[in-house]
Amino acid sequence: MLKRNEALIRLPGVGRFLITDGNSILMELESDCPLNDLSPFILSIAWAALSYQRGRNLLKGALVELNKKVWLISGISPVGSSTFALALQKYLGSTVISDEFCSYYHTEEGIMVDPGIPALKLWQNSLEYFDIDCENLCRIRAQLNKFWLSLPTNNFSLNSVINRSLKLAGIISLQEWRSDEVAPQGIQQIKGFKALKKTFYHGFHRVYLNGQDNEQQKFEEGLQLAQHCKLATFTFKRGMNSLRENCQHLQEQLIK
C-alpha cells in the first residue's frame, strides 16, 4: 500500500515509477524500453509528481503569453493544446512559456504561475503542417513519431521573468465544435459550480496523482482557481486548415 508521500505511476511499454518525498524516483523498466525513452516521462509526469510532493500546486496544459497576458491552454485528446499553442506562436506571435504542466500558487494579486521550458511535444503531422523538419529534432520515444520542439521567446522575454512568477489571466479549455451541438463556436465564460467542476480537470494531479491528497484539499484549490482567474471554454472547428482562423477568433474575443 502506498503512503501519502508516495506516487506509483505505471506507463505501458515503459515501466513503473515510484516517486517519494519529492526527492526520489525509483524506476523499474520493461525489458524492451530504450533508455532514451525515459526523458519525456522524467521531465513531465515524474517531475510533476516530485513538484507536487514538494508542495507545489500544478495545472495541466500549455502556458502561453497572448495580448500581454498569460493564459493556460488546455485540451482533451485529440484536441491538442500543444498544437494550438504552436499555432498561436506562428500566427499571432505569442510566446510558449511551458508545455504540459506548470506550478502555481495563490497571492493577493491572484493566481501566480512559474515560467517553464519553452518547448512543445508535437506529432510529426503537426510539425509538417507548419513546415518544420523533424530530422534534427529529438524524438519523444523510439516507436512514436512525436518530437521535442524548442521555441523562441519572441518579444516576451523569459529571461526577464525567469526568477519571478507571472500572473495567470485565465484558463481556456479547448473543445471541438460539432454540427449537432447547440453550443456556439467561440469563448464561453464558465462561472459558479461549472467553473469549480472544471478546475478539477485542469489540476495536473487530478489525472496522475489521485490519492496523494484529500477531497477537502482538492475542493479548496479548485475554489481558489474559480474565484481568482477567468475560466472559459473555446469551442472551435477542428482541423489544421482552420487553425489560423481559430487563433484569430480567440484573440479577438479575448480583447473584448
C-alpha positions as a Markdown table, in Angstrom:
| # | Residue | x | y | z |
|---|---|---|---|---|
| 1 | Met | 0.0 | 0.0 | 0.0 |
| 2 | Leu | 1.3 | 3.4 | -0.9 |
| 3 | Lys | 2.0 | 6.0 | 1.7 |
| 4 | Arg | 0.7 | 9.6 | 1.4 |
| 5 | Asn | 4.1 | 10.9 | 0.3 |
| 6 | Glu | 4.4 | 8.2 | -2.5 |
| 7 | Ala | 3.1 | 8.1 | -6.1 |
| 8 | Leu | 3.3 | 5.0 | -8.2 |
| 9 | Ile | 2.8 | 5.6 | -12.0 |
| 10 | Arg | 2.6 | 2.8 | -14.5 |
| 11 | Leu | 3.3 | 3.5 | -18.1 |
| 12 | Pro | 2.7 | 0.7 | -20.6 |
| 13 | Gly | 5.7 | 0.0 | -22.7 |
| 14 | Val | 8.0 | 2.0 | -20.4 |
| 15 | Gly | 7.7 | 0.7 | -16.8 |
| 16 | Arg | 6.9 | 1.9 | -13.4 |
| 17 | Phe | 7.9 | 5.0 | -11.5 |
| 18 | Leu | 7.8 | 5.3 | -7.7 |
| 19 | Ile | 8.2 | 8.9 | -6.6 |
| 20 | Thr | 8.8 | 9.5 | -2.9 |
| 21 | Asp | 9.2 | 12.6 | -0.6 |
| 22 | Gly | 9.7 | 15.0 | -3.5 |
| 23 | Asn | 13.3 | 13.9 | -3.9 |
| 24 | Ser | 13.4 | 10.3 | -5.2 |
| 25 | Ile | 12.4 | 8.5 | -8.4 |
| 26 | Leu | 12.7 | 4.7 | -8.4 |
| 27 | Met | 12.3 | 3.2 | -11.9 |
| 28 | Glu | 11.5 | -0.4 | -12.9 |
| 29 | Leu | 11.8 | -0.5 | -16.7 |
| 30 | Glu | 10.3 | -3.0 | -19.1 |
| 31 | Ser | 12.9 | -5.1 | -20.8 |
| 32 | Asp | 12.4 | -3.6 | -24.3 |
| 33 | Cys | 12.2 | 0.0 | -23.2 |
| 34 | Pro | 15.1 | 2.1 | -24.7 |
| 35 | Leu | 16.8 | 4.3 | -22.2 |
| 36 | Asn | 16.3 | 7.3 | -24.4 |
| 37 | Asp | 12.5 | 6.9 | -24.0 |
| 38 | Leu | 12.8 | 7.8 | -20.3 |
| 39 | Ser | 13.5 | 11.5 | -20.7 |
| 40 | Pro | 9.9 | 12.6 | -21.7 |
| 41 | Phe | 8.4 | 10.8 | -18.6 |
| 42 | Ile | 11.0 | 12.0 | -16.1 |
| 43 | Leu | 10.6 | 15.6 | -17.4 |
| 44 | Ser | 6.8 | 15.5 | -17.4 |
| 45 | Ile | 4.8 | 13.0 | -15.3 |
| 46 | Ala | 7.6 | 12.1 | -12.8 |
| 47 | Trp | 8.7 | 15.7 | -12.4 |
| 48 | Ala | 5.1 | 16.8 | -11.8 |
| 49 | Ala | 4.8 | 14.2 | -9.1 |
| 50 | Leu | 8.0 | 15.5 | -7.5 |
| 51 | Ser | 6.8 | 19.1 | -7.6 |
| 52 | Tyr | 3.5 | 18.2 | -6.1 |
| 53 | Gln | 5.1 | 16.3 | -3.3 |
| 54 | Arg | 7.2 | 19.4 | -2.6 |
| 55 | Gly | 4.1 | 21.4 | -2.0 |
| 56 | Arg | 3.6 | 22.9 | -5.5 |
| 57 | Asn | 0.1 | 23.0 | -6.9 |
| 58 | Leu | 0.0 | 22.0 | -10.6 |
| 59 | Leu | -2.0 | 22.9 | -13.7 |
| 60 | Lys | -2.2 | 20.8 | -16.8 |
| 61 | Gly | -1.9 | 22.5 | -20.2 |
| 62 | Ala | 0.3 | 24.8 | -22.3 |
| 63 | Leu | 1.2 | 28.1 | -20.8 |
| 64 | Val | 1.3 | 31.0 | -23.3 |
| 65 | Glu | 1.5 | 34.7 | -23.5 |
| 66 | Leu | -1.1 | 36.4 | -25.6 |
| 67 | Asn | -2.1 | 40.0 | -25.7 |
| 68 | Lys | 0.5 | 40.7 | -23.0 |
| 69 | Lys | -1.4 | 38.3 | -20.6 |
| 70 | Val | -0.6 | 34.8 | -19.6 |
| 71 | Trp | -3.1 | 32.0 | -20.3 |
| 72 | Leu | -3.3 | 28.3 | -19.7 |
| 73 | Ile | -4.5 | 26.5 | -22.9 |
| 74 | Ser | -5.8 | 23.0 | -22.0 |
| 75 | Gly | -7.3 | 20.4 | -24.3 |
| 76 | Ile | -8.7 | 16.9 | -24.1 |
| 77 | Ser | -7.1 | 14.5 | -26.6 |
| 78 | Pro | -7.3 | 14.5 | -29.5 |
| 79 | Val | -7.9 | 18.3 | -29.3 |
| 80 | Gly | -4.2 | 19.1 | -28.7 |
| 81 | Ser | -3.2 | 22.1 | -26.6 |
| 82 | Ser | 0.4 | 21.8 | -27.8 |
| 83 | Thr | -0.6 | 22.1 | -31.5 |
| 84 | Phe | -2.9 | 25.0 | -30.7 |
| 85 | Ala | -0.1 | 26.7 | -28.7 |
| 86 | Leu | 2.3 | 26.3 | -31.7 |
| 87 | Ala | -0.4 | 27.9 | -34.0 |
| 88 | Leu | -0.7 | 30.8 | -31.6 |
| 89 | Gln | 3.0 | 31.3 | -31.8 |
| 90 | Lys | 3.1 | 31.0 | -35.6 |
| 91 | Tyr | 0.1 | 33.1 | -36.5 |
| 92 | Leu | -0.1 | 35.6 | -33.6 |
| 93 | Gly | 3.4 | 35.9 | -32.4 |
| 94 | Ser | 2.5 | 34.7 | -28.9 |
| 95 | Thr | 5.1 | 33.1 | -26.6 |
| 96 | Val | 5.0 | 29.5 | -25.3 |
| 97 | Ile | 6.1 | 29.7 | -21.7 |
| 98 | Ser | 5.8 | 26.0 | -20.9 |
| 99 | Asp | 4.0 | 22.8 | -22.1 |
| 100 | Glu | 2.1 | 20.0 | -20.4 |
| 101 | Phe | 2.1 | 21.4 | -16.8 |
| 102 | Cys | 3.1 | 24.4 | -14.7 |
| 103 | Ser | 3.2 | 25.1 | -11.0 |
| 104 | Tyr | 1.1 | 27.8 | -9.4 |
| 105 | Tyr | 0.3 | 29.4 | -6.1 |
| 106 | His | -2.2 | 32.0 | -4.7 |
| 107 | Thr | -1.4 | 35.6 | -3.7 |
| 108 | Glu | -3.4 | 38.7 | -3.0 |
| 109 | Glu | -2.8 | 39.7 | -6.7 |
| 110 | Gly | -4.3 | 36.5 | -7.9 |
| 111 | Ile | -3.0 | 33.1 | -9.3 |
| 112 | Met | 0.7 | 33.2 | -10.0 |
| 113 | Val | 2.4 | 30.7 | -12.3 |
| 114 | Asp | 6.1 | 29.8 | -12.7 |
| 115 | Pro | 7.8 | 30.0 | -16.1 |
| 116 | Gly | 9.0 | 26.7 | -17.6 |
| 117 | Ile | 10.9 | 25.4 | -20.5 |
| 118 | Pro | 9.6 | 27.0 | -23.8 |
| 119 | Ala | 9.3 | 23.7 | -25.7 |
| 120 | Leu | 6.4 | 21.6 | -27.1 |
| 121 | Lys | 5.9 | 17.9 | -27.7 |
| 122 | Leu | 4.3 | 17.5 | -31.1 |
| 123 | Trp | 3.3 | 14.8 | -33.5 |
| 124 | Gln | 5.0 | 14.7 | -36.9 |
| 125 | Asn | 1.9 | 15.6 | -38.9 |
| 126 | Ser | 1.6 | 18.9 | -36.8 |
| 127 | Leu | 5.2 | 19.7 | -37.4 |
| 128 | Glu | 5.0 | 19.0 | -41.1 |
| 129 | Tyr | 1.9 | 21.2 | -41.4 |
| 130 | Phe | 4.0 | 24.1 | -40.2 |
| 131 | Asp | 6.9 | 23.2 | -42.5 |
| 132 | Ile | 9.1 | 22.2 | -39.6 |
| 133 | Asp | 11.7 | 19.5 | -40.4 |
| 134 | Cys | 11.7 | 16.7 | -37.9 |
| 135 | Glu | 15.1 | 15.3 | -39.0 |
| 136 | Asn | 17.1 | 17.3 | -36.4 |
| 137 | Leu | 14.5 | 17.1 | -33.6 |
| 138 | Cys | 14.7 | 14.8 | -30.6 |
| 139 | Arg | 12.2 | 12.0 | -30.8 |
| 140 | Ile | 10.0 | 11.6 | -27.7 |
| 141 | Arg | 10.0 | 7.8 | -28.0 |
| 142 | Ala | 11.7 | 5.4 | -30.4 |
| 143 | Gln | 8.5 | 3.9 | -31.6 |
| 144 | Leu | 6.5 | 7.2 | -31.9 |
| 145 | Asn | 6.5 | 10.0 | -34.5 |
| 146 | Lys | 6.4 | 12.6 | -31.8 |
| 147 | Phe | 9.2 | 15.2 | -31.2 |
| 148 | Trp | 10.5 | 17.9 | -28.9 |
| 149 | Leu | 10.3 | 21.4 | -30.4 |
| 150 | Ser | 12.1 | 24.3 | -28.7 |
| 151 | Leu | 10.6 | 27.7 | -29.4 |
| 152 | Pro | 11.9 | 31.3 | -29.5 |
| 153 | Thr | 10.6 | 33.6 | -26.8 |
| 154 | Asn | 9.7 | 36.4 | -29.3 |
| 155 | Asn | 9.1 | 39.8 | -27.8 |
| 156 | Phe | 8.1 | 38.4 | -24.4 |
| 157 | Ser | 11.4 | 38.0 | -22.7 |
| 158 | Leu | 11.5 | 34.9 | -20.5 |
| 159 | Asn | 15.0 | 35.9 | -19.4 |
| 160 | Ser | 13.5 | 38.9 | -17.6 |
| 161 | Val | 11.0 | 36.8 | -15.7 |
| 162 | Ile | 12.8 | 33.6 | -15.1 |
| 163 | Asn | 13.3 | 34.3 | -11.4 |
| 164 | Arg | 9.8 | 35.5 | -10.8 |
| 165 | Ser | 6.3 | 34.3 | -11.3 |
| 166 | Leu | 3.7 | 35.5 | -13.7 |
| 167 | Lys | 0.0 | 36.4 | -13.1 |
| 168 | Leu | -2.4 | 33.9 | -14.7 |
| 169 | Ala | -5.1 | 35.8 | -16.6 |
| 170 | Gly | -7.2 | 32.6 | -17.0 |
| 171 | Ile | -7.7 | 29.0 | -18.2 |
| 172 | Ile | -9.0 | 28.3 | -21.7 |
| 173 | Ser | -10.4 | 24.8 | -22.2 |
| 174 | Leu | -10.4 | 23.7 | -25.8 |
| 175 | Gln | -13.3 | 21.7 | -27.1 |
| 176 | Glu | -14.2 | 20.6 | -30.6 |
| 177 | Trp | -17.3 | 22.1 | -32.2 |
| 178 | Arg | -19.7 | 19.6 | -33.7 |
| 179 | Ser | -22.5 | 20.5 | -36.1 |
| 180 | Asp | -25.1 | 18.7 | -34.0 |
| 181 | Glu | -24.2 | 20.7 | -30.9 |
| 182 | Val | -26.2 | 23.6 | -29.5 |
| 183 | Ala | -23.1 | 25.3 | -28.1 |
| 184 | Pro | -21.9 | 28.1 | -30.4 |
| 185 | Gln | -18.3 | 28.5 | -31.6 |
| 186 | Gly | -16.1 | 30.9 | -29.6 |
| 187 | Ile | -15.5 | 31.7 | -26.0 |
| 188 | Gln | -18.0 | 31.0 | -23.3 |
| 189 | Gln | -17.0 | 32.0 | -19.8 |
| 190 | Ile | -17.7 | 29.5 | -17.0 |
| 191 | Lys | -18.9 | 30.6 | -13.6 |
| 192 | Gly | -20.3 | 29.1 | -10.4 |
| 193 | Phe | -20.4 | 25.4 | -9.9 |
| 194 | Lys | -19.5 | 24.7 | -13.5 |
| 195 | Ala | -16.2 | 26.7 | -13.1 |
| 196 | Leu | -15.4 | 24.8 | -9.9 |
| 197 | Lys | -16.1 | 21.5 | -11.6 |
| 198 | Lys | -13.8 | 22.5 | -14.4 |
| 199 | Thr | -10.9 | 23.2 | -12.1 |
| 200 | Phe | -10.8 | 19.5 | -11.0 |
| 201 | Tyr | -9.9 | 18.6 | -14.6 |
| 202 | His | -7.2 | 21.2 | -15.0 |
| 203 | Gly | -5.3 | 20.3 | -11.9 |
| 204 | Phe | -2.4 | 18.0 | -13.2 |
| 205 | His | -2.6 | 15.7 | -10.2 |
| 206 | Arg | -6.3 | 15.1 | -10.9 |
| 207 | Val | -5.1 | 12.8 | -13.7 |
| 208 | Tyr | -1.9 | 11.2 | -12.3 |
| 209 | Leu | -1.8 | 11.9 | -8.6 |
| 210 | Asn | -5.2 | 11.0 | -7.2 |
| 211 | Gly | -4.8 | 9.5 | -3.8 |
| 212 | Gln | -2.0 | 12.0 | -2.9 |
| 213 | Asp | -4.4 | 14.5 | -1.4 |
| 214 | Asn | -7.8 | 14.6 | 0.2 |
| 215 | Glu | -11.1 | 15.8 | -1.2 |
| 216 | Gln | -11.2 | 18.8 | 1.1 |
| 217 | Gln | -7.8 | 20.0 | -0.3 |
| 218 | Lys | -9.0 | 19.4 | -3.9 |
| 219 | Phe | -12.1 | 21.4 | -3.2 |
| 220 | Glu | -10.2 | 24.4 | -1.7 |
| 221 | Glu | -7.7 | 24.5 | -4.5 |
| 222 | Gly | -10.4 | 24.4 | -7.1 |
| 223 | Leu | -12.4 | 27.1 | -5.3 |
| 224 | Gln | -9.3 | 29.4 | -5.3 |
| 225 | Leu | -8.9 | 28.9 | -9.1 |
| 226 | Ala | -12.6 | 29.5 | -9.8 |
| 227 | Gln | -12.6 | 32.7 | -7.7 |
| 228 | His | -9.3 | 34.3 | -8.8 |
| 229 | Cys | -8.9 | 33.6 | -12.5 |
| 230 | Lys | -11.1 | 33.5 | -15.6 |
| 231 | Leu | -12.2 | 30.1 | -16.7 |
| 232 | Ala | -13.7 | 29.7 | -20.2 |
| 233 | Thr | -14.2 | 27.1 | -22.9 |
| 234 | Phe | -13.2 | 27.9 | -26.5 |
| 235 | Thr | -15.3 | 25.8 | -29.0 |
| 236 | Phe | -13.7 | 25.7 | -32.4 |
| 237 | Lys | -13.7 | 23.8 | -35.7 |
| 238 | Arg | -11.1 | 21.1 | -35.5 |
| 239 | Gly | -8.6 | 20.7 | -38.4 |
| 240 | Met | -5.2 | 22.0 | -39.4 |
| 241 | Asn | -6.7 | 24.2 | -42.1 |
| 242 | Ser | -8.9 | 26.0 | -39.5 |
| 243 | Leu | -6.1 | 26.8 | -37.1 |
| 244 | Arg | -5.3 | 30.3 | -38.3 |
| 245 | Glu | -8.9 | 31.3 | -38.2 |
| 246 | Asn | -9.4 | 29.8 | -34.8 |
| 247 | Cys | -6.4 | 31.6 | -33.4 |
| 248 | Gln | -7.6 | 35.0 | -34.8 |
| 249 | His | -11.0 | 34.3 | -33.4 |
| 250 | Leu | -9.7 | 33.5 | -30.0 |
| 251 | Gln | -7.5 | 36.7 | -29.9 |
| 252 | Glu | -10.5 | 38.9 | -31.0 |
| 253 | Gln | -12.7 | 37.5 | -28.3 |
| 254 | Leu | -10.0 | 37.9 | -25.5 |
| 255 | Ile | -9.6 | 41.5 | -26.4 |
| 256 | Lys | -13.3 | 42.2 | -25.8 |
